[in-house]
Amino acid sequence: MTTLRFAHEKDASRYTLHDGDQLVAVLDYNDNGSTVAMTRAFTVPTFRGRGYAGELVDRAVAELEEQGDREVIPVCWYVAEWFDKNPDRAGILHERRSA
């Protein structure tokens, strides 16, 4: 990884990660004001296997933790697995309530 640039593109409801000038990963979400449903993590195929998606999820979660006003719903399988591998960050997860 060289110069990584993280961006929150609120108008597009996504976070992005660039390596230099190249877009390498995207994390789409839906925000309802109290929860952020992370719906799709995508790494550009030519950049897969370099840890970009994990870095992007880490930075997005860190931003949300810093803001402190949203919980995360990991809809995307990759995001759910990221939380499984990072249990110390699970405090931001939205609790599902049984009906």
N, C-alpha and C positions, 0 to 999 in steps of 0.2 A: 504494500500500500504506500502510495506517495502522498500527495497533498489531497486529503479528503475534505470535501465541503458539504456540510449538512444544511438542508433548507427545509423550512416548514412553509409549504405553499397552501395557505388557508383557503384561498379561492378555489383551488382544485381538490381540496380535502385529501391532501397527501403530503408525505414527507419524502424528500429525495436525498440521494447521496451521489456526489460526483467525485471522481478521481481525476484531478486536473480538470480538463474541459469535458470529459466524458461522463454522461449519465450512466451510473452503474447499477443503481437499485432504487426501487420505489416502494413505499408503504402507503396503501390507500386506507382511508378510514371514514367512518360516519360518526359525527359528534352531535349528540342531542342536548348538550348543555350540562349534563351531569356524567354521562359516560361516553367513552370513545371506543367504538367497535372497530378494531383493526381487522379489516376484511381481506386484504391481499398484500403479501410481501412478494416482490418480484425482482429478480436479478436478471439483467440483460444476459442472455445465454453465453456470450463470449467472455463474460466476467464471472461466471459461476465458479464456486469452489475456492474463492479467495477471502471469504468471511465478510463480504460486504453486507449481506442481508442481516447478519447478526449485529454488525456495527450500527446499521440503520435502526433496527429495533431498539438497541441499547440507547442510542441518542434520543429517539422519540420518547421512550419511557422516561429517560432522565428529564427531558423537557416537561413532561406531564407531572412528574414527581415534584419538580421545582415549582410549578404553578400551583399544585396542591388542590385543585378544584374539580378534578375529573377522576373517574375510575376507568379501568381498561377492561373491555370484553374481548378476549382473543378469539375472534371468529376464524381467522386464518390458521391452518394447521401449523405453519412454521412459527407463528407468534406463540401459539399454545406450547409448542415444544421448547421455544426459547425460555418461556417462563418456567417450564419443568426443569430446565438446566440452570436456571437462575432463581432458586427459591427465595433468596434474600431480597428479591425485588417484588415478591408476590403481594406485598402490602397495598399495592395500587389496584389489584384485581377486584372487579365487581363481584360481590357474592351473589350466587344464584339462590333464589328462594324457592322452596318447593311449594307446589300449589295445594 
